[in-house]
Amino acid sequence: MHPDAFQIGALTVPWFGAMVALGFLIGLWTASRRALKVGIAPEKVFDVGTWLIVGGILGGRIFYVVTYWEKSFAGQPVWEIFAIRHGGLVYYGGLIGAALAGNFYARRKKLPVWKLADILAPSLALGYAVGRIGCLMNGCCYGRACDLPWAIHFPHTHETRGTPVHPTQIYESLLNLGLYFAMAWFFKRRKFDGQVVAVYLMCYAAARSFVEIFRGDYTPQHIHGGLTPAHLVSIGIFAAGVLLLLKLPRSGKSF
């Protein structure tokens, strides 16, 4: 665990922020290449990217603060809410925030919303795969104790106290890397606008729910009937993907 990536003068750049930023850049670049194939100028992707970044960070932070309020923020100075450099973004919150911001921008500029969503969907998985490495270096989103050969050890100063745990960050990174290649392949074979993002939502929800089984950073009050907060949100996200698959082909619209 090495939270700090490098230092520029008096400025220390954390691994979490560096990898999230790298994930955004790689995601937008690959999406811009994909956009060319369907007649959308790459600069349009980068334009909407600014809105996605702002919406993603705001949504991700809000979900994190709400989820971990008692554990990390209750009784702390109010500015800790904004201390993102220490880590603390919930992907589902970021996904919802980015979707709202991106949808607003696309409709304002009269861009085809679902076509744009399909262009971005594979790159969401790729950016997420990169960003999860930042979580590993930061020591957040860790797994529960295990004695498997591939278990990892954080320092004794970490919440796990050096106990071997599941490398849940690596699990998610590898699953999303595979999801990226699958969605990039599927993009070329889609039948209607919105199909790729709908399948992505379903696949990601399933993958996230699987990894949640091995998470160890939740307190007992976070668990409801054996389900974590991400499990509960995954049900809604999966259902949203199914709904899109059923509704979009009937609408006959690409916006």
MOPEDA-V457733 format. One line per field, one symbol per residue. phi: phi as a letter, one per 30 degrees, with the letter a starting at -180 (. if undefined). psi: psi as a letter, one per 20 degrees, with the letter a starting at -180 (. if undefined). A space follows every 10 residues. Layout:
# MOPEDA-V457733
phi: ???
psi: ???
This chain:
# MOPEDA-V457733
phi: .becdabcid cccdeedddd dddddddddd dddddedcic deddddddee dddddddddd dddddddced dbbdiceddd dcddedjjbc eddddddddd ddddddddch cdeddddddd eedddddded ddddddddic hdcddabdec dccdeddded hiddbddddd edddddddde ddddddedcd cadjddddde edddeddddd deecdbccde ddcbiicded eddedddddd dddddddddd diccb
psi: onhpgrpoci ppoqhghghg ggggggghgh hhhhhhijjp phhhghghhg hggghggggh gghggggkgh hihpiqqhih hjmhhirmpp ghghggghgg ghgggghhjl qoghghhhgh ghhggghhhg hhhhgghhjr krrrqrkqhj qqprriirhi kjpprpmhhh ghggghghhg hghhghhijq hqpihghghg gggggggghg hhhjqjjqrh iipokjprhh gghhgggghg gggghhgghh hjqj.
